[in-house]
Structure formats: C-alpha cells, structure tokens
C-alpha cells in the first residue's frame, strides 16, 4: 500500500482533488454561472406584457385588460 515512499498516498489525494473539481464545476453550471441566464436582468410583469403585445401573442384588448389587472394589483401578478 505504501510503495515507493508514499506514492500511493499522493495519487489518492489527486483523485480526491479531481472529484472535488468535477463536483464544483457541476455546481457552477447548475447555478448558471457559465451561462447567459445570469447575465440578463429579470423582466417586470409590465415588460413581459409589452413584449407579448409586440410579438403578437396578445391583442390590444387583452393587453389593456391585463394592464388594468397589473395596475390594480401593483404589478405583482401577470
């Protein structure tokens, strides 16, 4: 087990470091540190509503109805 002056101990430590780096990399990827997801600011409900109107997902009448709801609720729900 301890051949060549502790060579096995050194390799064991390198394997622990290897797996630690792999786990930390997965944690960073999972939290979005390497993606563009964390780079964008969060849209407000009114911004989402305006974007949907501009893209044609909502008619102007639906936009007005939902905007009234947002104004009534203080912008907390869409």
PyMOL Python script that loads the backbone (N, CA, C, O; Angstrom):
from pymol import cmd

cmd.read_pdbstr("""\
ATOM      1  N   UNK A   1       0.806  -1.179   0.000  1.00  0.00           N
ATOM      2  CA  UNK A   1       0.000   0.000   0.000  1.00  0.00           C
ATOM      3  C   UNK A   1       0.860   1.258   0.000  1.00  0.00           C
ATOM      4  O   UNK A   1       0.524   2.220  -0.691  1.00  0.00           O
ATOM      5  N   UNK A   2       1.947   1.283   0.745  1.00  0.00           N
ATOM      6  CA  UNK A   2       2.816   2.448   0.805  1.00  0.00           C
ATOM      7  C   UNK A   2       4.112   2.181   0.053  1.00  0.00           C
ATOM      8  O   UNK A   2       5.193   2.267   0.636  1.00  0.00           O
ATOM      9  N   UNK A   3       4.020   1.863  -1.205  1.00  0.00           N
ATOM     10  CA  UNK A   3       5.186   1.550  -2.012  1.00  0.00           C
ATOM     11  C   UNK A   3       5.832   2.833  -2.527  1.00  0.00           C
ATOM     12  O   UNK A   3       5.160   3.859  -2.639  1.00  0.00           O
ATOM     13  N   UNK A   4       7.057   2.791  -2.824  1.00  0.00           N
ATOM     14  CA  UNK A   4       7.816   3.892  -3.427  1.00  0.00           C
ATOM     15  C   UNK A   4       7.743   5.176  -2.611  1.00  0.00           C
ATOM     16  O   UNK A   4       7.560   6.251  -3.183  1.00  0.00           O
ATOM     17  N   UNK A   5       7.876   5.097  -1.342  1.00  0.00           N
ATOM     18  CA  UNK A   5       7.963   6.282  -0.496  1.00  0.00           C
ATOM     19  C   UNK A   5       6.685   7.101  -0.428  1.00  0.00           C
ATOM     20  O   UNK A   5       6.754   8.330  -0.415  1.00  0.00           O
ATOM     21  N   UNK A   6       5.535   6.470  -0.385  1.00  0.00           N
ATOM     22  CA  UNK A   6       4.282   7.190  -0.226  1.00  0.00           C
ATOM     23  C   UNK A   6       3.617   7.579  -1.530  1.00  0.00           C
ATOM     24  O   UNK A   6       2.738   8.440  -1.529  1.00  0.00           O
ATOM     25  N   UNK A   7       4.001   6.983  -2.627  1.00  0.00           N
ATOM     26  CA  UNK A   7       3.419   7.302  -3.940  1.00  0.00           C
ATOM     27  C   UNK A   7       1.914   7.078  -3.960  1.00  0.00           C
ATOM     28  O   UNK A   7       1.179   7.862  -4.561  1.00  0.00           O
ATOM     29  N   UNK A   8       1.454   6.034  -3.319  1.00  0.00           N
ATOM     30  CA  UNK A   8       0.025   5.730  -3.313  1.00  0.00           C
ATOM     31  C   UNK A   8      -0.768   6.798  -2.563  1.00  0.00           C
ATOM     32  O   UNK A   8      -1.901   7.103  -2.936  1.00  0.00           O
ATOM     33  N   UNK A   9      -0.193   7.356  -1.530  1.00  0.00           N
ATOM     34  CA  UNK A   9      -0.873   8.405  -0.777  1.00  0.00           C
ATOM     35  C   UNK A   9      -1.048   9.638  -1.655  1.00  0.00           C
ATOM     36  O   UNK A   9      -2.110  10.261  -1.623  1.00  0.00           O
ATOM     37  N   UNK A  10      -0.053  10.001  -2.426  1.00  0.00           N
ATOM     38  CA  UNK A  10      -0.134  11.157  -3.308  1.00  0.00           C
ATOM     39  C   UNK A  10      -1.185  10.986  -4.389  1.00  0.00           C
ATOM     40  O   UNK A  10      -1.921  11.928  -4.684  1.00  0.00           O
ATOM     41  N   UNK A  11      -1.269   9.827  -4.975  1.00  0.00           N
ATOM     42  CA  UNK A  11      -2.266   9.577  -6.012  1.00  0.00           C
ATOM     43  C   UNK A  11      -3.669   9.602  -5.434  1.00  0.00           C
ATOM     44  O   UNK A  11      -4.603  10.063  -6.090  1.00  0.00           O
ATOM     45  N   UNK A  12      -3.825   9.115  -4.219  1.00  0.00           N
ATOM     46  CA  UNK A  12      -5.132   9.137  -3.568  1.00  0.00           C
ATOM     47  C   UNK A  12      -5.597  10.584  -3.380  1.00  0.00           C
ATOM     48  O   UNK A  12      -6.763  10.901  -3.614  1.00  0.00           O
ATOM     49  N   UNK A  13      -4.696  11.442  -2.964  1.00  0.00           N
ATOM     50  CA  UNK A  13      -5.037  12.855  -2.805  1.00  0.00           C
ATOM     51  C   UNK A  13      -5.404  13.512  -4.120  1.00  0.00           C
ATOM     52  O   UNK A  13      -6.301  14.354  -4.158  1.00  0.00           O
ATOM     53  N   UNK A  14      -4.723  13.143  -5.207  1.00  0.00           N
ATOM     54  CA  UNK A  14      -5.043  13.703  -6.524  1.00  0.00           C
ATOM     55  C   UNK A  14      -6.437  13.282  -6.980  1.00  0.00           C
ATOM     56  O   UNK A  14      -7.154  14.070  -7.596  1.00  0.00           O
ATOM     57  N   UNK A  15      -6.822  12.048  -6.680  1.00  0.00           N
ATOM     58  CA  UNK A  15      -8.171  11.604  -7.061  1.00  0.00           C
ATOM     59  C   UNK A  15      -9.233  12.381  -6.300  1.00  0.00           C
ATOM     60  O   UNK A  15     -10.268  12.730  -6.868  1.00  0.00           O
ATOM     61  N   UNK A  16      -8.991  12.661  -5.007  1.00  0.00           N
ATOM     62  CA  UNK A  16      -9.948  13.463  -4.245  1.00  0.00           C
ATOM     63  C   UNK A  16     -10.060  14.862  -4.834  1.00  0.00           C
ATOM     64  O   UNK A  16     -11.159  15.411  -4.917  1.00  0.00           O
ATOM     65  N   UNK A  17      -8.949  15.438  -5.239  1.00  0.00           N
ATOM     66  CA  UNK A  17      -8.983  16.773  -5.844  1.00  0.00           C
ATOM     67  C   UNK A  17      -9.715  16.740  -7.190  1.00  0.00           C
ATOM     68  O   UNK A  17     -10.476  17.654  -7.506  1.00  0.00           O
ATOM     69  N   UNK A  18      -9.484  15.691  -7.976  1.00  0.00           N
ATOM     70  CA  UNK A  18     -10.159  15.549  -9.266  1.00  0.00           C
ATOM     71  C   UNK A  18     -11.680  15.545  -9.076  1.00  0.00           C
ATOM     72  O   UNK A  18     -12.394  16.279  -9.760  1.00  0.00           O
ATOM     73  N   UNK A  19     -12.166  14.727  -8.158  1.00  0.00           N
ATOM     74  CA  UNK A  19     -13.613  14.646  -7.945  1.00  0.00           C
ATOM     75  C   UNK A  19     -14.166  15.932  -7.343  1.00  0.00           C
ATOM     76  O   UNK A  19     -15.302  16.306  -7.635  1.00  0.00           O
ATOM     77  N   UNK A  20     -13.404  16.601  -6.528  1.00  0.00           N
ATOM     78  CA  UNK A  20     -13.827  17.882  -5.978  1.00  0.00           C
ATOM     79  C   UNK A  20     -13.991  18.928  -7.088  1.00  0.00           C
ATOM     80  O   UNK A  20     -14.953  19.696  -7.084  1.00  0.00           O
ATOM     81  N   UNK A  21     -13.060  18.952  -8.025  1.00  0.00           N
ATOM     82  CA  UNK A  21     -13.166  19.877  -9.157  1.00  0.00           C
ATOM     83  C   UNK A  21     -14.392  19.540  -9.998  1.00  0.00           C
ATOM     84  O   UNK A  21     -15.092  20.453 -10.438  1.00  0.00           O
ATOM     85  N   UNK A  22     -14.671  18.282 -10.232  1.00  0.00           N
ATOM     86  CA  UNK A  22     -15.843  17.870 -11.017  1.00  0.00           C
ATOM     87  C   UNK A  22     -17.124  18.318 -10.315  1.00  0.00           C
ATOM     88  O   UNK A  22     -18.018  18.858 -10.966  1.00  0.00           O
ATOM     89  N   UNK A  23     -17.232  18.109  -9.018  1.00  0.00           N
ATOM     90  CA  UNK A  23     -18.440  18.491  -8.272  1.00  0.00           C
ATOM     91  C   UNK A  23     -18.626  20.005  -8.299  1.00  0.00           C
ATOM     92  O   UNK A  23     -19.739  20.485  -8.511  1.00  0.00           O
ATOM     93  N   UNK A  24     -17.554  20.760  -8.087  1.00  0.00           N
ATOM     94  CA  UNK A  24     -17.648  22.219  -8.096  1.00  0.00           C
ATOM     95  C   UNK A  24     -18.048  22.716  -9.482  1.00  0.00           C
ATOM     96  O   UNK A  24     -18.838  23.654  -9.591  1.00  0.00           O
ATOM     97  N   UNK A  25     -17.523  22.112 -10.536  1.00  0.00           N
ATOM     98  CA  UNK A  25     -17.895  22.506 -11.900  1.00  0.00           C
ATOM     99  C   UNK A  25     -19.383  22.278 -12.147  1.00  0.00           C
ATOM    100  O   UNK A  25     -20.046  23.127 -12.743  1.00  0.00           O
ATOM    101  N   UNK A  26     -19.910  21.155 -11.703  1.00  0.00           N
ATOM    102  CA  UNK A  26     -21.342  20.894 -11.869  1.00  0.00           C
ATOM    103  C   UNK A  26     -22.189  21.895 -11.079  1.00  0.00           C
ATOM    104  O   UNK A  26     -23.246  22.318 -11.547  1.00  0.00           O
ATOM    105  N   UNK A  27     -21.734  22.267  -9.900  1.00  0.00           N
ATOM    106  CA  UNK A  27     -22.470  23.253  -9.109  1.00  0.00           C
ATOM    107  C   UNK A  27     -22.492  24.610  -9.809  1.00  0.00           C
ATOM    108  O   UNK A  27     -23.529  25.273  -9.833  1.00  0.00           O
ATOM    109  N   UNK A  28     -21.371  25.029 -10.374  1.00  0.00           N
ATOM    110  CA  UNK A  28     -21.328  26.305 -11.090  1.00  0.00           C
ATOM    111  C   UNK A  28     -22.226  26.274 -12.319  1.00  0.00           C
ATOM    112  O   UNK A  28     -22.948  27.235 -12.586  1.00  0.00           O
ATOM    113  N   UNK A  29     -22.186  25.188 -13.061  1.00  0.00           N
ATOM    114  CA  UNK A  29     -23.023  25.072 -14.257  1.00  0.00           C
ATOM    115  C   UNK A  29     -24.492  25.047 -13.864  1.00  0.00           C
ATOM    116  O   UNK A  29     -25.318  25.682 -14.520  1.00  0.00           O
ATOM    117  N   UNK A  30     -24.826  24.325 -12.806  1.00  0.00           N
ATOM    118  CA  UNK A  30     -26.207  24.218 -12.364  1.00  0.00           C
ATOM    119  C   UNK A  30     -26.784  25.535 -11.875  1.00  0.00           C
ATOM    120  O   UNK A  30     -27.986  25.766 -12.000  1.00  0.00           O
ATOM    121  N   UNK A  31     -25.961  26.386 -11.328  1.00  0.00           N
ATOM    122  CA  UNK A  31     -26.444  27.674 -10.837  1.00  0.00           C
ATOM    123  C   UNK A  31     -26.400  28.748 -11.903  1.00  0.00           C
ATOM    124  O   UNK A  31     -26.817  29.878 -11.650  1.00  0.00           O
ATOM    125  N   UNK A  32     -25.907  28.428 -13.089  1.00  0.00           N
ATOM    126  CA  UNK A  32     -25.926  29.372 -14.195  1.00  0.00           C
ATOM    127  C   UNK A  32     -24.763  30.338 -14.231  1.00  0.00           C
ATOM    128  O   UNK A  32     -24.882  31.396 -14.847  1.00  0.00           O
ATOM    129  N   UNK A  33     -23.646  30.025 -13.600  1.00  0.00           N
ATOM    130  CA  UNK A  33     -22.512  30.939 -13.605  1.00  0.00           C
ATOM    131  C   UNK A  33     -21.838  30.998 -14.970  1.00  0.00           C
ATOM    132  O   UNK A  33     -21.227  32.013 -15.304  1.00  0.00           O
ATOM    133  N   UNK A  34     -21.934  29.943 -15.761  1.00  0.00           N
ATOM    134  CA  UNK A  34     -21.262  29.928 -17.052  1.00  0.00           C
ATOM    135  C   UNK A  34     -22.209  30.218 -18.198  1.00  0.00           C
ATOM    136  O   UNK A  34     -21.764  30.346 -19.339  1.00  0.00           O
ATOM    137  N   UNK A  35     -23.496  30.325 -17.932  1.00  0.00           N
ATOM    138  CA  UNK A  35     -24.473  30.548 -18.992  1.00  0.00           C
ATOM    139  C   UNK A  35     -24.899  31.999 -19.078  1.00  0.00           C
ATOM    140  O   UNK A  35     -24.471  32.835 -18.282  1.00  0.00           O
ATOM    141  N   UNK A  36     -25.740  32.288 -20.045  1.00  0.00           N
ATOM    142  CA  UNK A  36     -26.223  33.658 -20.209  1.00  0.00           C
ATOM    143  C   UNK A  36     -27.432  33.929 -19.332  1.00  0.00           C
ATOM    144  O   UNK A  36     -27.918  35.059 -19.279  1.00  0.00           O
ATOM    145  N   UNK A  37     -27.917  32.921 -18.653  1.00  0.00           N
ATOM    146  CA  UNK A  37     -29.105  33.074 -17.827  1.00  0.00           C
ATOM    147  C   UNK A  37     -28.892  34.101 -16.719  1.00  0.00           C
ATOM    148  O   UNK A  37     -29.797  34.881 -16.423  1.00  0.00           O
ATOM    149  N   UNK A  38     -27.737  34.113 -16.115  1.00  0.00           N
ATOM    150  CA  UNK A  38     -27.468  35.037 -15.033  1.00  0.00           C
ATOM    151  C   UNK A  38     -27.110  36.437 -15.503  1.00  0.00           C
ATOM    152  O   UNK A  38     -27.063  37.365 -14.695  1.00  0.00           O
ATOM    153  N   UNK A  39     -26.857  36.607 -16.801  1.00  0.00           N
ATOM    154  CA  UNK A  39     -26.445  37.902 -17.315  1.00  0.00           C
ATOM    155  C   UNK A  39     -27.618  38.840 -17.553  1.00  0.00           C
ATOM    156  O   UNK A  39     -27.441  40.058 -17.546  1.00  0.00           O
ATOM    157  N   UNK A  40     -28.810  38.298 -17.762  1.00  0.00           N
ATOM    158  CA  UNK A  40     -29.966  39.130 -18.075  1.00  0.00           C
ATOM    159  C   UNK A  40     -30.670  39.573 -16.801  1.00  0.00           C
ATOM    160  O   UNK A  40     -30.842  38.783 -15.872  1.00  0.00           O
ATOM    161  N   UNK A  41     -31.079  40.845 -16.758  1.00  0.00           N
ATOM    162  CA  UNK A  41     -31.891  41.264 -15.616  1.00  0.00           C
ATOM    163  C   UNK A  41     -33.295  40.683 -15.719  1.00  0.00           C
ATOM    164  O   UNK A  41     -33.768  40.385 -16.816  1.00  0.00           O
ATOM    165  N   UNK A  42     -33.942  40.527 -14.609  1.00  0.00           N
ATOM    166  CA  UNK A  42     -35.291  39.952 -14.588  1.00  0.00           C
ATOM    167  C   UNK A  42     -36.297  40.968 -15.124  1.00  0.00           C
ATOM    168  O   UNK A  42     -36.253  42.147 -14.774  1.00  0.00           O
ATOM    169  N   UNK A  43     -37.204  40.492 -15.980  1.00  0.00           N
ATOM    170  CA  UNK A  43     -38.215  41.365 -16.562  1.00  0.00           C
ATOM    171  C   UNK A  43     -39.342  41.613 -15.563  1.00  0.00           C
ATOM    172  O   UNK A  43     -39.724  40.726 -14.801  1.00  0.00           O
ATOM    173  N   UNK A  44     -39.858  42.827 -15.584  1.00  0.00           N
ATOM    174  CA  UNK A  44     -41.019  43.128 -14.756  1.00  0.00           C
ATOM    175  C   UNK A  44     -42.263  42.580 -15.458  1.00  0.00           C
ATOM    176  O   UNK A  44     -42.227  42.333 -16.663  1.00  0.00           O
ATOM    177  N   UNK A  45     -43.349  42.389 -14.733  1.00  0.00           N
ATOM    178  CA  UNK A  45     -44.577  41.897 -15.372  1.00  0.00           C
ATOM    179  C   UNK A  45     -45.057  42.805 -16.505  1.00  0.00           C
ATOM    180  O   UNK A  45     -45.575  42.318 -17.510  1.00  0.00           O
ATOM    181  N   UNK A  46     -44.887  44.118 -16.350  1.00  0.00           N
ATOM    182  CA  UNK A  46     -45.292  45.039 -17.414  1.00  0.00           C
ATOM    183  C   UNK A  46     -44.406  44.869 -18.649  1.00  0.00           C
ATOM    184  O   UNK A  46     -44.896  44.956 -19.775  1.00  0.00           O
ATOM    185  N   UNK A  47     -43.124  44.632 -18.454  1.00  0.00           N
ATOM    186  CA  UNK A  47     -42.222  44.384 -19.578  1.00  0.00           C
ATOM    187  C   UNK A  47     -42.625  43.129 -20.340  1.00  0.00           C
ATOM    188  O   UNK A  47     -42.608  43.111 -21.571  1.00  0.00           O
ATOM    189  N   UNK A  48     -42.986  42.081 -19.606  1.00  0.00           N
ATOM    190  CA  UNK A  48     -43.430  40.831 -20.238  1.00  0.00           C
ATOM    191  C   UNK A  48     -44.703  41.075 -21.038  1.00  0.00           C
ATOM    192  O   UNK A  48     -44.851  40.585 -22.157  1.00  0.00           O
ATOM    193  N   UNK A  49     -45.612  41.833 -20.453  1.00  0.00           N
ATOM    194  CA  UNK A  49     -46.873  42.135 -21.123  1.00  0.00           C
ATOM    195  C   UNK A  49     -46.629  42.934 -22.405  1.00  0.00           C
ATOM    196  O   UNK A  49     -47.241  42.651 -23.435  1.00  0.00           O
ATOM    197  N   UNK A  50     -45.749  43.918 -22.351  1.00  0.00           N
ATOM    198  CA  UNK A  50     -45.437  44.715 -23.535  1.00  0.00           C
ATOM    199  C   UNK A  50     -44.739  43.882 -24.604  1.00  0.00           C
ATOM    200  O   UNK A  50     -44.997  44.057 -25.795  1.00  0.00           O
ATOM    201  N   UNK A  51     -43.869  42.991 -24.190  1.00  0.00           N
ATOM    202  CA  UNK A  51     -43.180  42.127 -25.155  1.00  0.00           C
ATOM    203  C   UNK A  51     -44.172  41.197 -25.848  1.00  0.00           C
ATOM    204  O   UNK A  51     -44.075  40.973 -27.055  1.00  0.00           O
ATOM    205  N   UNK A  52     -45.122  40.659 -25.090  1.00  0.00           N
ATOM    206  CA  UNK A  52     -46.121  39.762 -25.684  1.00  0.00           C
ATOM    207  C   UNK A  52     -47.035  40.510 -26.643  1.00  0.00           C
ATOM    208  O   UNK A  52     -47.448  39.945 -27.656  1.00  0.00           O
ATOM    209  N   UNK A  53     -47.363  41.768 -26.353  1.00  0.00           N
ATOM    210  CA  UNK A  53     -48.159  42.578 -27.274  1.00  0.00           C
ATOM    211  C   UNK A  53     -47.374  42.841 -28.552  1.00  0.00           C
ATOM    212  O   UNK A  53     -47.916  42.734 -29.652  1.00  0.00           O
ATOM    213  N   UNK A  54     -46.106  43.183 -28.408  1.00  0.00           N
ATOM    214  CA  UNK A  54     -45.267  43.470 -29.571  1.00  0.00           C
ATOM    215  C   UNK A  54     -45.064  42.246 -30.456  1.00  0.00           C
ATOM    216  O   UNK A  54     -44.969  42.374 -31.676  1.00  0.00           O
ATOM    217  N   UNK A  55     -44.995  41.070 -29.858  1.00  0.00           N
ATOM    218  CA  UNK A  55     -44.778  39.858 -30.663  1.00  0.00           C
ATOM    219  C   UNK A  55     -46.070  39.302 -31.253  1.00  0.00           C
ATOM    220  O   UNK A  55     -46.028  38.375 -32.062  1.00  0.00           O
ATOM    221  N   UNK A  56     -47.223  39.858 -30.857  1.00  0.00           N
ATOM    222  CA  UNK A  56     -48.494  39.404 -31.407  1.00  0.00           C
ATOM    223  C   UNK A  56     -49.174  38.319 -30.604  1.00  0.00           C
ATOM    224  O   UNK A  56     -50.201  37.793 -31.034  1.00  0.00           O
ATOM    225  N   UNK A  57     -48.631  37.965 -29.444  1.00  0.00           N
ATOM    226  CA  UNK A  57     -49.262  36.949 -28.599  1.00  0.00           C
ATOM    227  C   UNK A  57     -50.566  37.454 -27.991  1.00  0.00           C
ATOM    228  O   UNK A  57     -51.466  36.665 -27.703  1.00  0.00           O
ATOM    229  N   UNK A  58     -50.669  38.763 -27.796  1.00  0.00           N
ATOM    230  CA  UNK A  58     -51.858  39.365 -27.203  1.00  0.00           C
ATOM    231  C   UNK A  58     -52.460  40.383 -28.172  1.00  0.00           C
ATOM    232  O   UNK A  58     -51.749  41.055 -28.918  1.00  0.00           O
ATOM    233  N   UNK A  59     -53.769  40.475 -28.139  1.00  0.00           N
ATOM    234  CA  UNK A  59     -54.433  41.534 -28.891  1.00  0.00           C
ATOM    235  C   UNK A  59     -54.387  42.807 -28.044  1.00  0.00           C
ATOM    236  O   UNK A  59     -54.161  42.735 -26.836  1.00  0.00           O
ATOM    237  N   UNK A  60     -54.596  43.966 -28.660  1.00  0.00           N
ATOM    238  CA  UNK A  60     -54.608  45.201 -27.859  1.00  0.00           C
ATOM    239  C   UNK A  60     -55.668  45.190 -26.758  1.00  0.00           C
ATOM    240  O   UNK A  60     -55.447  45.757 -25.688  1.00  0.00           O
ATOM    241  N   UNK A  61     -56.816  44.552 -27.005  1.00  0.00           N
ATOM    242  CA  UNK A  61     -57.858  44.484 -25.967  1.00  0.00           C
ATOM    243  C   UNK A  61     -57.388  43.629 -24.788  1.00  0.00           C
ATOM    244  O   UNK A  61     -57.600  43.996 -23.633  1.00  0.00           O
ATOM    245  N   UNK A  62     -56.744  42.481 -25.077  1.00  0.00           N
ATOM    246  CA  UNK A  62     -56.221  41.629 -24.000  1.00  0.00           C
ATOM    247  C   UNK A  62     -55.129  42.365 -23.225  1.00  0.00           C
ATOM    248  O   UNK A  62     -55.042  42.260 -22.002  1.00  0.00           O
ATOM    249  N   UNK A  63     -54.300  43.108 -23.953  1.00  0.00           N
ATOM    250  CA  UNK A  63     -53.242  43.890 -23.311  1.00  0.00           C
ATOM    251  C   UNK A  63     -53.840  44.873 -22.306  1.00  0.00           C
ATOM    252  O   UNK A  63     -53.377  44.973 -21.170  1.00  0.00           O
ATOM    253  N   UNK A  64     -54.873  45.596 -22.738  1.00  0.00           N
ATOM    254  CA  UNK A  64     -55.491  46.587 -21.861  1.00  0.00           C
ATOM    255  C   UNK A  64     -56.111  45.939 -20.630  1.00  0.00           C
ATOM    256  O   UNK A  64     -55.990  46.464 -19.523  1.00  0.00           O
ATOM    257  N   UNK A  65     -56.777  44.795 -20.818  1.00  0.00           N
ATOM    258  CA  UNK A  65     -57.384  44.093 -19.680  1.00  0.00           C
ATOM    259  C   UNK A  65     -56.318  43.662 -18.669  1.00  0.00           C
ATOM    260  O   UNK A  65     -56.478  43.850 -17.463  1.00  0.00           O
ATOM    261  N   UNK A  66     -55.255  43.096 -19.168  1.00  0.00           N
ATOM    262  CA  UNK A  66     -54.205  42.610 -18.269  1.00  0.00           C
ATOM    263  C   UNK A  66     -53.439  43.756 -17.620  1.00  0.00           C
ATOM    264  O   UNK A  66     -53.008  43.650 -16.472  1.00  0.00           O
ATOM    265  N   UNK A  67     -53.272  44.849 -18.358  1.00  0.00           N
ATOM    266  CA  UNK A  67     -52.600  46.008 -17.786  1.00  0.00           C
ATOM    267  C   UNK A  67     -53.428  46.595 -16.638  1.00  0.00           C
ATOM    268  O   UNK A  67     -52.873  47.031 -15.629  1.00  0.00           O
ATOM    269  N   UNK A  68     -54.755  46.605 -16.794  1.00  0.00           N
ATOM    270  CA  UNK A  68     -55.624  47.082 -15.711  1.00  0.00           C
ATOM    271  C   UNK A  68     -55.440  46.193 -14.477  1.00  0.00           C
ATOM    272  O   UNK A  68     -55.370  46.690 -13.352  1.00  0.00           O
ATOM    273  N   UNK A  69     -55.363  44.884 -14.694  1.00  0.00           N
ATOM    274  CA  UNK A  69     -55.137  43.964 -13.567  1.00  0.00           C
ATOM    275  C   UNK A  69     -53.792  44.229 -12.893  1.00  0.00           C
ATOM    276  O   UNK A  69     -53.691  44.230 -11.666  1.00  0.00           O
ATOM    277  N   UNK A  70     -52.754  44.456 -13.716  1.00  0.00           N
ATOM    278  CA  UNK A  70     -51.437  44.743 -13.146  1.00  0.00           C
ATOM    279  C   UNK A  70     -51.460  46.032 -12.323  1.00  0.00           C
ATOM    280  O   UNK A  70     -50.905  46.092 -11.226  1.00  0.00           O
ATOM    281  N   UNK A  71     -52.100  47.047 -12.863  1.00  0.00           N
ATOM    282  CA  UNK A  71     -52.174  48.317 -12.146  1.00  0.00           C
ATOM    283  C   UNK A  71     -52.944  48.161 -10.836  1.00  0.00           C
ATOM    284  O   UNK A  71     -52.586  48.758  -9.820  1.00  0.00           O
ATOM    285  N   UNK A  72     -54.000  47.354 -10.870  1.00  0.00           N
ATOM    286  CA  UNK A  72     -54.807  47.132  -9.669  1.00  0.00           C
ATOM    287  C   UNK A  72     -54.019  46.361  -8.612  1.00  0.00           C
ATOM    288  O   UNK A  72     -54.094  46.666  -7.422  1.00  0.00           O
ATOM    289  N   UNK A  73     -53.258  45.351  -9.066  1.00  0.00           N
ATOM    290  CA  UNK A  73     -52.513  44.506  -8.132  1.00  0.00           C
ATOM    291  C   UNK A  73     -51.152  45.088  -7.763  1.00  0.00           C
ATOM    292  O   UNK A  73     -50.441  44.517  -6.937  1.00  0.00           O
ATOM    293  N   UNK A  74     -50.792  46.187  -8.350  1.00  0.00           N
ATOM    294  CA  UNK A  74     -49.497  46.777  -8.042  1.00  0.00           C
ATOM    295  C   UNK A  74     -48.363  46.110  -8.785  1.00  0.00           C
ATOM    296  O   UNK A  74     -47.212  46.248  -8.372  1.00  0.00           O
ATOM    297  N   UNK A  75     -48.635  45.384  -9.876  1.00  0.00           N
ATOM    298  CA  UNK A  75     -47.592  44.764 -10.683  1.00  0.00           C
ATOM    299  C   UNK A  75     -47.035  43.473 -10.126  1.00  0.00           C
ATOM    300  O   UNK A  75     -45.952  43.044 -10.524  1.00  0.00           O
ATOM    301  N   UNK A  76     -47.763  42.840  -9.202  1.00  0.00           N
ATOM    302  CA  UNK A  76     -47.259  41.612  -8.590  1.00  0.00           C
ATOM    303  C   UNK A  76     -47.594  40.368  -9.394  1.00  0.00           C
ATOM    304  O   UNK A  76     -46.886  39.368  -9.276  1.00  0.00           O
ATOM    305  N   UNK A  77     -48.647  40.387 -10.208  1.00  0.00           N
ATOM    306  CA  UNK A  77     -49.063  39.172 -10.915  1.00  0.00           C
ATOM    307  C   UNK A  77     -49.367  39.500 -12.359  1.00  0.00           C
ATOM    308  O   UNK A  77     -49.769  40.615 -12.693  1.00  0.00           O
ATOM    309  N   UNK A  78     -49.169  38.506 -13.208  1.00  0.00           N
ATOM    310  CA  UNK A  78     -49.485  38.667 -14.631  1.00  0.00           C
ATOM    311  C   UNK A  78     -50.617  37.754 -15.010  1.00  0.00           C
ATOM    312  O   UNK A  78     -51.036  37.737 -16.167  1.00  0.00           O
TER     313      UNK A  78
END
""", "prot")
cmd.dss("prot")
cmd.show_as("cartoon", "prot")
cmd.util.cbc("prot")
cmd.orient("prot")
